[in-house]
Structures are given as structure tokens and as C-alpha cells.
Amino acid sequence: MSRADSDIGRPPDADRVSDGPRIVFVGHDASRTGAPVSLLRLLQWIRSDTSACPSLILLRGGPLETAYSQLCDTKVVKMPAMGEWVRKARMLAPPWDGDTTALRAVFAAQQARIRSLVRHADVVVVNTVAASTAVLALENVAVPVVLHVHEMGVGIGFHARQLAREARMDPERLLRRALDRADVIAVPSAATARDLGLWDEPAARRAEIVGGLISADELAPALGRSRQDARRLLGIDTDRPLVVGSGSIDWRKGPELFVQVAAMVNRVRDVKFLWVGPGQEERCQEMRADVRRCGLEDSVDIVPGAYPPFDYYRAADAFLLTSHEEPLGFVALEAAALGTPVVAFRSSGVSELMGTGSSMVVDHLDTPAMASAVLDVLTHGGVPPGDPYDLDRRVRSQMSPVNAQTLYRVIAQAKRRRG
């Protein structure tokens, strides 16, 4: 961006007079994944429905960067100049300690830059544990801090260890300091709060649950098509039953479990399974190897580059959420909003909205039960009669205008917990 660092905290139309709070958001990146997309939808609502002045700091860039910059002043805190810091630190440090000193120098520079970028803020919102080093940068700054946790247990630990290496700090100490400094903690589900409690029970007890931000405008084109029209548009067989899963191809999303369920279902009935979502090439190769070894080359396909994926959700007879960890499951909510029944593990956040006792919610890693639930949906052409599944109704409460207003109120009312 061409604007000076001192201008962060001011919207693109910075000369506009506004009596709203100056909110600085900090995101770990601008990828097309749940937390960054959710932040984009929140910013869209804030700019259209409030007088607030939002701005954004990104620790890394990504494909959503342009969309962010169209809504508010966006600064990507890149570290190209830090190479000089590293070189000097290595020269001045003892030979056995050069790398440690260099990393500390880079971390200190990043912290100082974040502090300089938020000095005009009325409140700072750190969007994910992956960006929580920004919380540490504000330990001695008077501004209220809201930490929006979008990760569950393993994800929290992964990011804490990664950030701790950068900060040269013990992971648990880093995480506890960040959580303690956060004046307000928001989570998308009770499941997320429970997993946060594995790391810090007091932080989990004060976490405020605010659900998903699903965009009706984004879903509208796919919703306006019939299931058959969506399949024709995508070139998918209109007569063969279709099950769709979605997400980045990595451990958290359980692509191997998706293949496992596909194998079980196809022993009973000929069904097409499509995984829609990006992945590093080696992860895609791993998933394709599972497909090949199960003899499912004609039954399971990967669609790595589809965005937006909503027509695939609309085309499906069932949506399968196989995540090992899923704080809420935006993809499942979007599928449900498009009229597609969802089958998920009880450990996922979306299961809290699916109806107590529903056969569409199965125990964690119980893939035989998941395959049985999928077959029931295909047999009945939808949710089995009498099943207490309720996601199709309750997904309305997850639309952006509903939860964005709640989340904005949490942010705007944030106060310092301590001096």
C-alpha cells in the first residue's frame, strides 16, 4: 500500500468524519480459508452498517488481500528488510548464538512495527491464535484487545509452537501470556471453548461464543439453481448420487476419512464422491494414493481449484464433514444453507446446531456410522423422516447480518481487564 504506516487505523476515505470506533484488525494471512473469509464478511458488514473506521494488518498476504483493501486500509507486515537485521545480529553475536540473536531481533522488530501501526486504535481485534504474537506486542499498550480464536486443541498447539520458535519462548508460556493479555476472547462454538480449556481454563471460561458469518449474497447464485442445473453447469452426471466434502487437504480436514467413507458406501451403492478444496501437491498426491489403493478411481475425484465452491455444495445429495478438528465448519453451514443435508462428527462445532439425537451426527472417527448416515440420506432423498436434524432451520441464525452484529457489539464494547 502507498499510504504511510501512520495512517493505519483510518479507512480508505480517511478524510470522512466519523464518530465510530477505530478498530484495527490483525490477521495471520489472506487465504481463502475459514477465519480470513469470516473476517472479510465482518468487514463488509461493518463498512455497510456502522460508522466504525476499520483497518487491517496482515502478517502475510494472500488471494483475499485485494478484497480487504477495497474495504479498508490494509497493511501487510512483510519482513523483506529484516534480512539486514539478521546479518547484523549474526555479526555482533557470539558464533554459537548468532541464529538465536537474529531471530530475537526479527521478532522484536515485528513487535515494534505492530505497536506503531495500532497506536491510533480504540480497539484491536486479533483474528486467530496464528496471529497471537500481535497480542504479545500489546502487553504494555493501553488499547483493549479482542482475540478471536478459530482453532481447536491441535491447531492451537501447532500455532503456539510455531510462534514460540519465532519468539524464542516456551509455547505454553507464549499462549498463556497472549490469552491473559486478551481483554475479550471470542470463539465460534462451545467445542472451541472446551478445547481452549485444554490450554487455559480461565480463558475458556470467559470466552464468548459467537457463531458463523455466512453470506446470503455469496450463496444466492447457487441457491437460484436447482440441484440438476448445478450438476449440468459443473459437468457432473445428473443420475448418479453425489456426496461432496470440502476444505484444504490436510490432517485437520480428514481427507483420508472421506476416502474411507467413500469406500464403505460404494460397497453398497454406486456413489460419486467429490472433494473440493486446495492442498499442497504432496497432500493431493497422498489423497490420490488412498483413492487408488482403495480402487476408487471412478468414484472419488479431487477438485483443487474451485472457488467459489457453492455450486458443488448445491449439486450434492449430501455434504460430508470428516474433520478431525472443526471449530464450526463454515463449509457445512454453507452447504446446509443451500439445502444439502450435512453428516458430521459429534466433535465438530456444527454438530451443536444439527439437532440432539440426530443420526446425521456420529461419534468421532466412527466412519461406519458416517457411511450408514450417508446411505440413509441417499435412500430417502434427504434427511430420514422423523430425524431431529435441525441444521437446515438453524443455519439462518449463522448468516452475516445476525452474528456480525453480535460480534461487532462484543468488539465495540471491549474494555481493558487490568491496568
Secondary structure, 3 states (H helix, E strand, C coil): CCCCHHHCCCCCCCCCCCCCCEEEEEECCCCCCHHHHHHHHHHHHHHHHCCCEEEEEECCCCCCHHHHHHHCEEEECCCCCHHHHHHHHHHHCCHHHHHHHHHHHHHHHHHHHHHHHCCCCCEEEEECHHHCHHHHHCCCCCCCEEEECCCCHHHHHHHHHHHHHHHCCCHHHHHHHHHHHCCEEEECCHHHHHHHHCCCHHHHHCCEECCCCECHHHHHHHHCCCHHHHHHHHCCCCCCCEEEEECCCCHHHCHHHHHHHHHHHHCCCCCEEEEECCCCHHHHHHHHHHHHHCCCCCCEEEECCCCCCHHHHHHCCEEEECCCCCCCCHHHHHHHHCCCCEEEECCCHHHHHCCCCCCCEECCCCHHHHHHHHHHHHHHCCCCCCCCCCHHHHHHHHEHHHHHHHHHHHHHCCCCCCC
